[in-house]
Amino acid sequence: MTRLALFPLSGLAALIASTAFAAELGPLVTPADLAAAVDEAPVILDIRPKGYAEGHIEGAVSAPYGLFRGPENNPGAVPPVEKLEATYESLGLDPARPVVIVSQGDTDTDFGAAARVYWTLKSSGFTELSVLNGGATAWANAGLPISTAAVTPVPTDLTITWNDAWTADTAAVSDVVAGKSKAILVDARPPAFFEGKKAAPAAARPGTLPGAQNLPYTEFFRAGATAINPTGDVAALKARLGIGANDEVVSFCNTGHWAATDWFALSELAGIENVRLYPASMVEYSHTDGEMANQPGLFTNLLNQLTGGN
């Protein structure tokens, strides 16, 4: 198992700028981009769990992150398609209309919420998708207008199917671990989780997937920044992860939140093909009898719990 050191991010801007995506919008938009996107008339999804009533981007629809997540004991699980379909309809979504996803943006972990919703919508057939980089906080810090007027969406009537192209489930991951199939496993969690010193509350065991490499989601942010860094050396990134032509990559974490940031950076920004998200991640996998790596012994695990892994 390898933990990757911080890699330089220095060359994706031209790649992103040259990629036609979501009409005039790309996977990432700045507050200025969104403010100028009059012709695109996107649906703006405010996914913050709270704060919408106190102020939001004018016209934004309140769509709390929890609508796109699983139950408390397995929050990374994807909701049933029929439930997602009903959610999209109630939010007034239409795959033919651009969608911009807005998280809070107070911390770098907030980006994972937007990336996870983006991944969910993309897997549901939406193609014109963007994330507001830096979220609602960046919008407010840019001095752009804030509204307190609640928006009541006009419901739509949709038929949604799930595209598995960007999804890895527990059975597929278990096959990789057992050597029945091949994939590059990327652990997006901070090192303490990868090393088995910490575990998510809902996880049955600490540790990581055998053969996984640690690429903490924080690698994609400058120190102290809450907006993801849109530039990077794609060739260097692929070399560090050992990604060759036609290789499949699986990003995972505890509940598919931090892993969504890695997935977004690798797939949508770096343009690497065959990148999948394991949505239920280690919480679900740890409840199977599958092999684990970096799993501490009983005494060490108890000590880690008492000391917080420090």
C-alpha positions as CSV (number, residue, x, y, z in Angstrom):
1,M,0.0,0.0,0.0
2,T,1.3,3.4,-1.0
3,R,0.5,6.8,0.3
4,L,1.1,9.5,-2.3
5,A,2.9,12.6,-1.5
6,L,1.6,16.0,-2.5
7,F,2.0,16.4,-6.2
8,P,2.4,19.6,-8.2
9,L,-0.8,20.9,-9.8
10,S,0.2,22.9,-12.9
11,G,-1.4,22.2,-16.3
12,L,-5.1,21.4,-16.6
13,A,-6.3,24.9,-17.3
14,A,-5.7,24.6,-21.1
15,L,-7.3,21.2,-21.1
16,I,-10.4,22.4,-19.3
17,A,-10.7,25.5,-21.4
18,S,-10.5,23.5,-24.6
19,T,-13.2,21.0,-23.6
20,A,-16.7,21.8,-24.8
21,F,-19.1,21.1,-21.9
22,A,-22.4,22.1,-20.6
23,A,-23.1,24.8,-23.2
24,E,-20.9,27.7,-22.2
25,L,-20.3,26.4,-18.7
26,G,-17.8,23.7,-17.7
27,P,-17.5,21.3,-14.8
28,L,-16.3,24.2,-12.6
29,V,-17.7,27.7,-12.7
30,T,-16.6,30.7,-10.8
31,P,-19.0,33.1,-9.2
32,A,-18.3,35.5,-12.1
33,D,-19.0,32.7,-14.6
34,L,-22.3,32.0,-13.0
35,A,-23.4,35.6,-12.7
36,A,-22.8,36.0,-16.4
37,A,-24.5,32.8,-17.4
38,V,-27.8,34.5,-18.4
39,D,-28.2,32.8,-21.8
40,E,-27.7,29.3,-20.3
41,A,-30.5,29.9,-17.6
42,P,-29.3,27.0,-15.5
43,V,-31.1,25.4,-12.6
44,I,-29.2,26.4,-9.5
45,L,-29.3,23.7,-6.8
46,D,-28.4,24.9,-3.4
47,I,-27.5,21.7,-1.6
48,R,-26.7,23.2,1.8
49,P,-28.4,21.5,4.7
50,K,-29.1,24.9,6.2
51,G,-28.7,28.5,5.4
52,Y,-31.0,28.8,2.4
53,A,-33.6,30.8,4.1
54,E,-31.0,33.3,5.4
55,G,-29.7,34.0,1.9
56,H,-29.0,32.3,-1.4
57,I,-28.3,32.9,-5.0
58,E,-31.4,34.5,-6.6
59,G,-33.5,31.8,-8.3
60,A,-31.7,28.9,-6.5
61,V,-33.7,25.9,-5.5
62,S,-33.2,24.4,-2.1
63,A,-32.0,20.8,-2.5
64,P,-30.3,19.6,0.7
65,Y,-27.5,17.1,0.3
66,G,-29.3,14.5,2.2
67,L,-31.8,14.0,-0.7
68,F,-28.9,12.4,-2.6
69,R,-27.6,10.2,0.1
70,G,-28.4,6.8,1.7
71,P,-29.6,6.0,5.2
72,E,-27.8,6.8,8.5
73,N,-26.2,3.4,8.8
74,N,-25.0,3.5,5.2
75,P,-25.0,7.1,4.0
76,G,-22.9,6.5,1.0
77,A,-25.4,4.2,-0.6
78,V,-27.2,5.5,-3.7
79,P,-30.9,6.0,-3.1
80,P,-33.2,3.8,-5.3
81,V,-33.7,5.1,-8.8
82,E,-37.4,5.7,-8.2
83,K,-36.7,7.8,-5.2
84,L,-34.1,9.8,-7.1
85,E,-36.5,10.3,-10.0
86,A,-39.2,11.6,-7.6
87,T,-36.6,14.0,-6.0
88,Y,-35.5,15.3,-9.4
89,E,-39.2,15.9,-10.4
90,S,-39.9,17.8,-7.2
91,L,-36.9,20.0,-7.8
92,G,-38.0,20.8,-11.3
93,L,-35.0,19.2,-12.9
94,D,-34.8,18.4,-16.6
95,P,-31.8,16.7,-18.3
96,A,-32.1,19.1,-21.2
97,R,-31.4,22.1,-18.9
98,P,-28.0,23.0,-17.4
99,V,-27.7,22.5,-13.6
100,V,-25.2,24.3,-11.3
101,I,-24.6,22.8,-7.9
102,V,-23.8,25.0,-5.0
103,S,-22.5,23.8,-1.6
104,Q,-21.6,25.9,1.4
105,G,-17.9,26.3,0.6
106,D,-16.7,27.1,4.1
107,T,-14.2,24.1,4.1
108,D,-12.5,22.0,1.4
109,T,-14.7,19.0,2.5
110,D,-17.8,20.9,1.3
111,F,-16.7,20.4,-2.3
112,G,-17.3,16.7,-1.9
113,A,-21.0,17.3,-1.4
114,A,-21.2,19.1,-4.7
115,A,-19.1,16.6,-6.5
116,R,-21.2,13.7,-5.1
117,V,-24.4,15.4,-6.3
118,Y,-22.8,16.1,-9.7
119,W,-21.8,12.4,-10.0
120,T,-25.4,11.3,-9.0
121,L,-26.9,13.5,-11.6
122,K,-24.4,12.5,-14.3
123,S,-25.1,8.9,-13.6
124,S,-28.9,9.6,-13.9
125,G,-28.5,11.0,-17.4
126,F,-27.8,14.7,-16.9
127,T,-25.1,16.0,-19.1
128,E,-25.0,19.8,-18.6
129,L,-23.6,19.9,-15.1
130,S,-21.4,22.4,-13.2
131,V,-20.1,23.0,-9.7
132,L,-19.8,26.5,-8.3
133,N,-16.2,26.5,-7.2
134,G,-16.0,27.8,-3.6
135,G,-19.8,27.5,-3.2
136,A,-22.1,30.0,-1.6
137,T,-19.3,31.5,0.4
138,A,-17.4,32.4,-2.7
139,W,-20.5,33.9,-4.2
140,A,-21.0,36.1,-1.1
141,N,-17.3,37.0,-0.9
142,A,-17.5,38.2,-4.5
143,G,-20.1,40.7,-3.5
144,L,-22.8,39.2,-5.7
145,P,-26.5,39.5,-4.9
146,I,-28.1,37.4,-2.2
147,S,-31.8,36.7,-2.1
148,T,-34.1,35.5,0.8
149,A,-37.0,34.7,-1.5
150,A,-37.8,31.0,-1.5
151,V,-38.2,29.4,-4.9
152,T,-41.0,26.9,-5.5
153,P,-39.9,24.7,-8.4
154,V,-42.4,23.7,-11.2
155,P,-42.4,19.9,-11.0
156,T,-41.3,17.9,-14.0
157,D,-42.2,14.5,-15.3
158,L,-39.1,12.3,-15.8
159,T,-38.1,8.7,-16.5
160,I,-34.6,8.1,-15.1
161,T,-32.3,5.2,-15.6
162,W,-29.0,4.7,-13.8
163,N,-25.8,4.5,-15.9
164,D,-23.2,2.3,-14.2
165,A,-20.3,3.7,-16.2
166,W,-19.0,5.7,-13.3
167,T,-20.1,3.4,-10.4
168,A,-18.3,0.6,-8.6
169,D,-20.4,-1.5,-6.2
170,T,-19.2,-3.7,-3.3
171,A,-19.4,-6.8,-5.5
172,A,-17.1,-5.3,-8.1
173,V,-14.6,-4.0,-5.5
174,S,-14.6,-7.4,-3.8
175,D,-13.7,-9.0,-7.1
176,V,-10.7,-6.6,-7.4
177,V,-9.6,-7.4,-3.9
178,A,-9.9,-11.1,-4.6
179,G,-7.9,-10.8,-7.8
180,K,-10.9,-11.7,-10.0
181,S,-10.7,-8.4,-11.9
182,K,-8.3,-5.5,-12.1
183,A,-8.6,-1.8,-11.1
184,I,-6.5,0.9,-9.5
185,L,-7.9,1.5,-6.1
186,V,-7.6,5.1,-4.8
187,D,-8.3,5.9,-1.2
188,A,-9.4,9.6,-0.9
189,R,-9.4,9.8,2.8
190,P,-6.8,11.6,5.0
191,P,-3.8,9.4,5.9
192,A,-5.0,8.5,9.4
193,F,-8.0,6.6,7.9
194,F,-5.9,5.0,5.2
195,E,-3.4,3.9,7.8
196,G,-6.1,2.3,10.0
197,K,-5.7,4.8,12.8
198,K,-9.2,6.2,12.4
199,A,-12.5,4.8,11.2
200,A,-15.9,6.3,10.3
201,P,-18.5,5.8,13.1
202,A,-20.6,3.6,10.9
203,A,-17.6,1.4,9.8
204,A,-17.3,-2.1,11.3
205,R,-13.5,-2.1,11.0
206,P,-10.6,0.4,10.4
207,G,-8.3,0.0,7.5
208,T,-8.3,0.2,3.7
209,L,-8.6,-1.9,0.6
210,P,-5.6,-4.2,-0.1
211,G,-3.5,-2.7,-2.8
212,A,-5.0,0.8,-2.5
213,Q,-3.0,4.0,-2.9
214,N,-3.7,7.0,-0.7
215,L,-4.6,10.1,-2.6
216,P,-6.2,12.4,0.0
217,Y,-8.9,14.7,-1.5
218,T,-7.0,17.6,0.1
219,E,-4.3,17.1,-2.5
220,F,-6.5,19.0,-5.0
221,F,-6.7,22.1,-2.8
222,R,-4.2,24.8,-2.0
223,A,-3.5,25.1,1.7
224,G,-6.4,26.9,3.3
225,A,-8.4,27.1,0.1
226,T,-12.0,25.9,-0.2
227,A,-12.2,26.0,-4.0
228,I,-10.6,23.1,-5.8
229,N,-7.5,23.8,-7.8
230,P,-8.4,23.6,-11.5
231,T,-4.9,23.2,-12.8
232,G,-2.6,20.2,-12.7
233,D,-0.1,18.0,-14.6
234,V,-2.3,15.2,-15.9
235,A,0.6,13.1,-17.1
236,A,2.3,13.3,-13.7
237,L,-0.9,12.4,-11.9
238,K,-1.5,9.3,-14.1
239,A,2.2,8.3,-13.6
240,R,1.9,8.5,-9.8
241,L,-1.2,6.4,-9.8
242,G,0.2,4.0,-12.4
243,I,-2.8,4.6,-14.8
244,G,-2.2,3.2,-18.2
245,A,-4.4,3.0,-21.3
246,N,-7.8,1.4,-20.6
247,D,-7.0,1.0,-16.9
248,E,-10.1,1.2,-14.6
249,V,-9.8,3.5,-11.5
250,V,-12.0,3.2,-8.4
251,S,-12.1,6.1,-6.0
252,F,-13.4,5.4,-2.4
253,C,-13.4,6.8,1.1
254,N,-15.7,6.2,4.0
255,T,-19.1,7.1,2.5
256,G,-18.4,8.3,-1.0
257,H,-18.1,11.9,-0.1
258,W,-14.3,12.7,-0.1
259,A,-14.0,10.1,-2.9
260,A,-16.4,12.2,-5.0
261,T,-13.8,14.9,-5.0
262,D,-11.1,12.6,-6.2
263,W,-13.5,11.2,-8.8
264,F,-14.4,14.7,-10.0
265,A,-10.7,15.8,-10.2
266,L,-9.6,12.6,-12.0
267,S,-12.6,12.2,-14.3
268,E,-14.1,15.7,-15.0
269,L,-11.0,17.9,-14.6
270,A,-8.1,15.6,-15.6
271,G,-10.3,13.9,-18.3
272,I,-9.1,10.4,-17.3
273,E,-11.4,7.7,-18.6
274,N,-12.8,4.8,-16.8
275,V,-12.8,6.4,-13.3
276,R,-15.5,5.0,-11.1
277,L,-16.8,6.1,-7.7
278,Y,-17.5,3.4,-5.0
279,P,-20.4,5.3,-3.3
280,A,-20.9,3.1,-0.3
281,S,-17.1,2.8,0.2
282,M,-15.4,1.5,3.4
283,V,-18.5,1.8,5.6
284,E,-20.3,-0.8,3.5
285,Y,-17.2,-2.9,2.6
286,S,-16.1,-3.1,6.3
287,H,-19.3,-4.9,7.1
288,T,-18.5,-7.7,4.7
289,D,-15.9,-10.5,5.3
290,G,-13.6,-9.0,2.7
291,E,-9.9,-8.7,3.2
292,M,-8.7,-5.4,4.7
293,A,-5.2,-3.8,4.7
294,N,-3.7,-1.6,7.4
295,Q,-6.2,-3.1,9.9
296,P,-4.7,-2.7,13.4
297,G,-4.7,-5.3,16.1
298,L,-7.3,-5.2,18.9
299,F,-5.0,-3.4,21.4
300,T,-3.7,-0.9,18.8
301,N,-7.2,-0.2,17.6
302,L,-8.4,0.5,21.2
303,L,-5.4,2.8,21.7
304,N,-6.2,4.6,18.4
305,Q,-9.8,5.1,19.5
306,L,-8.7,6.5,22.9
307,T,-6.1,8.8,21.3
308,G,-8.0,9.7,18.2
309,G,-5.3,8.1,16.1
310,N,-2.6,10.5,17.1
